[in-house]
Amino acid sequence: MTEAAARTPAGTDAGTETGTTAGAPAETAGTAPAPALAVPRPARAGRAETVRFAATHTLPAFVRGAFHVRPRVVAAYAALGQQGWSAATLRAMRARHGGAPVEVRGLSGTLLVLLDHADVQRFYELPVRTLAMDAPDKYKGLSLLEPTGVICSHGDTREERRRVNDDVLAADRPVHPSCTEFQALIAEEAPALIQGSELDFPLLRRTVARIGRRMVLGDAAAGDEELARWLLAIRTEANWMRMRKVRTATAEALYRKAAARVEEYAARAEPHTLAALARSHPAAAGPDAAALDAVGQAHHWLLALEAVDQTVARMLLLLAAHPAEQEALRAEVDGGGAELPRLRACVEETLRLFPLVPDLLRVTRAETEWGGVHYPAGTAVLVPALFHQRDPEHVPAAHQFVPARWLRPGAAQDLRMAPFSHGGGRCPGEHLGVLTAAVLTAAVLRGHRVTGGRPAVDPCRPLPGILASAGIRLTLARR
């Protein structure tokens, strides 16, 4: 049966509205009625399949932490090969159901998992008003961390907040207007990383946190470890999705203290900082400025920029295992420009292999159709982005470090690879995040080579599904 026939309502023919074939006589008495055309039925995971999906995919994601990653858990998953379990489960589901979207029942309700690339493409194409980003589980955590942020907003308020956010982050430009200032402050902080022959993750994490606070809130916030501890406590509690009422109330009070501290910094921040750009945005002076809370997104900006440490650590480890790629970066790094296309490609490839957000979760705000089946508003839809980005059936050299793939024309729009998502839900901080990671990596490589690292990475074998950044140690040698 063709797709057109399968989606034709029972009792009608694809060519007419009256149940007769175009140009043929109507059905006469005594003629056997035409068999009703099959209506697609939803694919549902069986009990064993549901248990396997929960054990290998959803439960590990929860234990790992959605807003504050638990390093020991990630290290344990890396040692056990947890990502391999998840990929095997998803491949088996796709094979069993012929690539159809699969309904899986969980503790929070039914989840529709998209395993076919045509459905994933439609996922990216649907507008955010139809396929919203604040799925219930995600909203519970984010509403504690950033209650006035874009993802926790709806309707016109969300559109206005998103517009301010996009303008502040220069979402449509590969080079941020404050690039010169950001490069300068990264250059001031980077020497702390290259004092000896080893670079470990704790040092990288502290350095990146200082850089993030300076970029968002200004130089006065660089050493504010107390604010960092407050935000970490809030993120840790957000992992529990508001399941602990007493702890949640404490975190809410802590958020108010952190928000007041952020406002203090924003009021005197240098003009090039994100907080100052938000405060000076025309919408921030309008009649709805209080409801808009232009600086309220600062918590998200800090969280996102602090995650640069994981990407830089993994990328340097991969470059240690690929000396030819590292050497190819030399001219670009020594040039000191802002574009850094090859180094940006290395960042994108690292994020393809080890995305910061391995799953994309949305909730429908209207009835939608997937695989010919209609689903009501309120349906939670999941795209396992990491699975698709490392799917050997669709992505060449899926488990290898191949930065050159990002230098092809149109690579940023390739739906098979979505480290920052696509469509209306695409991360507006993509360019700024990639720029920050690239500039910091360039600062390390300008006078040094990464000659080795732990854990060991074999460039001739498929890369592991998880690379625990907290355990990364890098060996540096002067050029």
Backbone hydrogen bonds, N-H to C=O, Kabsch-Sander energy under -0.5 kcal/mol:
donor,donor_aa,acceptor,acceptor_aa,energy
6,A,2,T,-2.4
7,R,3,E,-1.5
8,T,5,A,-1.3
12,T,9,P,-1.7
16,T,13,D,-0.9
24,A,21,T,-2.4
31,T,28,T,-1.8
43,A,101,P,-0.8
44,R,42,P,-0.5
45,A,103,E,-3.0
50,T,46,G,-2.7
51,V,47,R,-2.3
52,R,48,A,-2.2
53,F,49,E,-2.4
54,A,50,T,-2.5
55,A,51,V,-2.6
56,T,52,R,-2.2
57,H,53,F,-2.0
58,T,53,F,-1.4
59,L,54,A,-2.6
61,A,57,H,-1.6
62,F,58,T,-2.0
63,V,59,L,-2.7
64,R,60,P,-2.4
65,G,61,A,-1.4
70,R,64,R,-2.8
74,V,70,R,-2.2
75,A,71,P,-2.5
76,A,72,R,-2.2
77,Y,73,V,-2.7
78,A,74,V,-2.5
79,A,75,A,-2.1
80,L,76,A,-1.9
81,G,77,Y,-1.2
82,Q,77,Y,-2.3
84,G,81,G,-0.8
85,W,81,G,-1.2
86,S,82,Q,-2.1
87,A,83,Q,-2.5
88,A,84,G,-2.1
89,T,85,W,-2.3
90,L,86,S,-2.4
91,R,87,A,-2.5
92,A,88,A,-2.1
93,M,89,T,-2.1
94,R,90,L,-2.3
95,A,91,R,-2.4
96,R,92,A,-2.5
97,H,93,M,-2.1
98,G,95,A,-0.7
99,G,94,R,-2.0
100,A,97,H,-1.6
102,V,113,V,-2.2
103,E,43,A,-3.2
104,V,111,L,-2.9
106,G,109,G,-1.9
109,G,106,G,-1.3
111,L,104,V,-2.8
112,L,380,A,-2.9
113,V,102,V,-2.8
113,V,111,L,-0.7
114,L,112,L,-0.5
114,L,382,L,-2.6
115,L,113,V,-0.6
120,V,116,D,-2.0
121,Q,117,H,-2.4
122,R,118,A,-1.8
123,F,119,D,-2.1
124,Y,120,V,-1.8
125,E,121,Q,-1.6
126,L,122,R,-2.0
130,T,127,P,-1.4
131,L,127,P,-2.8
132,A,130,T,-0.7
132,A,363,V,-2.2
135,A,133,M,-1.3
139,Y,135,A,-3.1
140,K,136,P,-2.1
141,G,137,D,-1.2
142,L,138,K,-2.6
143,S,139,Y,-2.7
144,L,141,G,-1.0
145,L,141,G,-1.4
146,E,142,L,-3.7
149,G,146,E,-2.2
153,S,150,V,-1.8
157,T,154,H,-0.9
158,R,154,H,-1.3
159,E,155,G,-1.9
160,E,156,D,-2.4
161,R,157,T,-2.5
162,R,158,R,-3.0
163,R,159,E,-2.0
164,V,160,E,-2.2
165,N,161,R,-2.6
166,D,162,R,-2.9
167,D,163,R,-2.2
168,V,164,V,-2.6
169,L,165,N,-2.3
170,A,166,D,-0.7
170,A,167,D,-0.6
171,A,166,D,-2.3
173,R,170,A,-2.0
176,H,174,P,-0.5
179,C,176,H,-2.3
182,F,178,S,-2.7
183,Q,179,C,-3.1
184,A,180,T,-1.9
185,L,181,E,-2.2
186,I,182,F,-2.2
187,A,183,Q,-2.2
188,E,184,A,-1.5
189,E,185,L,-1.6
190,A,186,I,-2.6
192,A,189,E,-1.4
193,L,190,A,-2.6
194,I,190,A,-0.5
194,I,191,P,-1.0
195,Q,192,A,-0.5
199,L,474,L,-2.4
201,F,472,I,-1.3
204,L,200,D,-1.8
205,R,201,F,-3.2
206,R,202,P,-2.1
207,T,203,L,-2.2
208,V,204,L,-2.6
209,A,205,R,-2.1
210,R,206,R,-1.9
211,I,207,T,-2.2
212,G,208,V,-2.8
213,R,209,A,-2.3
214,R,210,R,-2.2
215,M,211,I,-2.5
216,V,212,G,-2.2
217,L,213,R,-2.7
218,G,213,R,-1.0
218,G,214,R,-0.6
221,A,218,G,-1.4
222,A,219,D,-1.5
224,D,221,A,-1.8
225,E,223,G,-2.0
228,A,224,D,-1.4
229,R,225,E,-2.3
230,W,226,E,-2.3
231,L,227,L,-2.6
232,L,228,A,-2.2
233,A,229,R,-2.3
234,I,230,W,-2.1
235,R,231,L,-2.5
236,T,232,L,-2.5
237,E,233,A,-2.0
238,A,234,I,-2.3
239,N,235,R,-1.2
240,W,237,E,-1.5
241,M,238,A,-1.9
242,R,237,E,-0.6
243,M,240,W,-1.3
245,K,243,M,-0.7
248,T,244,R,-2.6
249,A,245,K,-2.2
250,T,246,V,-1.7
251,A,247,R,-2.3
252,E,248,T,-2.4
253,A,249,A,-1.8
254,L,250,T,-2.1
255,Y,251,A,-2.3
256,R,252,E,-1.8
257,K,253,A,-1.6
258,A,254,L,-2.6
259,A,255,Y,-3.2
260,A,256,R,-1.9
261,R,257,K,-2.1
262,V,258,A,-2.6
263,E,259,A,-2.3
264,E,260,A,-1.9
265,Y,261,R,-2.1
266,A,262,V,-2.8
267,A,263,E,-2.0
268,R,264,E,-0.7
268,R,265,Y,-1.2
269,A,266,A,-0.9
273,T,270,E,-1.9
274,L,215,M,-2.3
275,A,216,V,-2.5
277,L,273,T,-2.2
278,A,274,L,-2.2
279,R,275,A,-2.4
280,S,276,A,-1.9
281,H,278,A,-0.9
284,A,281,H,-1.6
285,A,282,P,-1.4
286,G,283,A,-1.2
289,A,286,G,-1.5
292,L,288,D,-2.4
293,D,289,A,-2.5
296,G,293,D,-1.8
297,Q,294,A,-0.6
298,A,295,V,-2.2
299,H,296,G,-0.7
300,H,297,Q,-0.6
301,W,297,Q,-2.0
302,L,298,A,-2.5
303,L,299,H,-2.0
304,A,300,H,-2.7
305,L,301,W,-2.6
306,E,302,L,-2.2
307,A,303,L,-1.0
308,V,305,L,-1.5
309,D,306,E,-1.3
310,Q,307,A,-0.7
311,T,307,A,-1.2
312,V,308,V,-2.6
313,A,309,D,-2.3
314,R,310,Q,-2.2
315,M,311,T,-2.6
316,L,312,V,-2.6
317,L,313,A,-1.8
318,L,314,R,-2.3
319,L,315,M,-2.5
320,A,316,L,-1.8
321,A,317,L,-1.2
322,H,318,L,-0.6
322,H,319,L,-0.6
325,E,322,H,-0.6
326,Q,322,H,-2.0
327,E,323,P,-2.5
328,A,324,A,-1.9
329,L,325,E,-1.0
330,R,327,E,-1.4
333,V,329,L,-2.8
334,D,330,R,-2.7
335,G,331,A,-1.4
336,G,332,E,-0.8
336,G,333,V,-0.7
337,G,332,E,-0.5
344,R,340,L,-2.7
345,A,341,P,-1.9
346,C,342,R,-1.6
347,V,343,L,-1.8
348,E,344,R,-2.7
349,E,345,A,-2.4
350,T,346,C,-2.2
351,L,347,V,-2.2
352,R,348,E,-1.8
353,L,349,E,-2.1
354,F,350,T,-2.6
360,L,383,V,-2.6
361,L,359,D,-0.6
362,R,381,V,-2.6
363,V,132,A,-2.2
364,T,379,T,-2.2
365,R,130,T,-3.2
366,A,130,T,-0.6
368,T,375,Y,-2.2
370,W,373,V,-2.6
373,V,370,W,-1.7
375,Y,368,T,-3.5
378,G,364,T,-2.6
379,T,376,P,-1.0
380,A,110,T,-0.7
381,V,362,R,-2.8
382,L,112,L,-3.1
383,V,360,L,-2.7
385,A,383,V,-2.0
386,L,358,P,-2.3
388,H,384,P,-1.9
389,Q,385,A,-2.7
390,R,386,L,-1.5
391,D,388,H,-1.2
394,H,391,D,-2.0
395,V,391,D,-2.8
398,A,395,V,-0.9
400,Q,397,A,-1.9
402,V,400,Q,-1.0
405,R,402,V,-1.7
406,W,403,P,-2.1
407,L,404,A,-1.6
408,R,405,R,-0.7
411,A,408,R,-1.9
413,Q,410,G,-1.3
414,D,411,A,-1.5
415,L,413,Q,-0.6
417,M,414,D,-1.6
421,S,418,A,-1.3
424,G,124,Y,-0.6
425,G,422,H,-0.9
426,R,423,G,-1.8
427,C,420,F,-2.5
430,E,427,C,-1.4
433,G,429,G,-2.9
434,V,430,E,-2.6
435,L,431,H,-2.6
436,T,432,L,-2.5
437,A,433,G,-2.2
438,A,434,V,-2.7
439,V,435,L,-2.9
440,L,436,T,-2.2
441,T,437,A,-2.2
442,A,438,A,-2.5
443,A,439,V,-1.9
444,V,440,L,-1.4
445,L,441,T,-2.5
446,R,442,A,-1.5
447,G,444,V,-0.5
449,R,477,A,-3.0
451,T,449,R,-0.9
451,T,475,T,-2.1
452,G,475,T,-1.0
454,R,473,R,-2.6
461,R,458,D,-1.5
463,L,399,H,-3.0
469,S,467,L,-0.6
471,G,468,A,-0.9
472,I,469,S,-1.9
473,R,454,R,-2.4
474,L,199,L,-2.7
475,T,452,G,-2.8
476,L,197,S,-3.2
476,L,474,L,-0.5
477,A,449,R,-2.3
479,R,447,G,-2.0
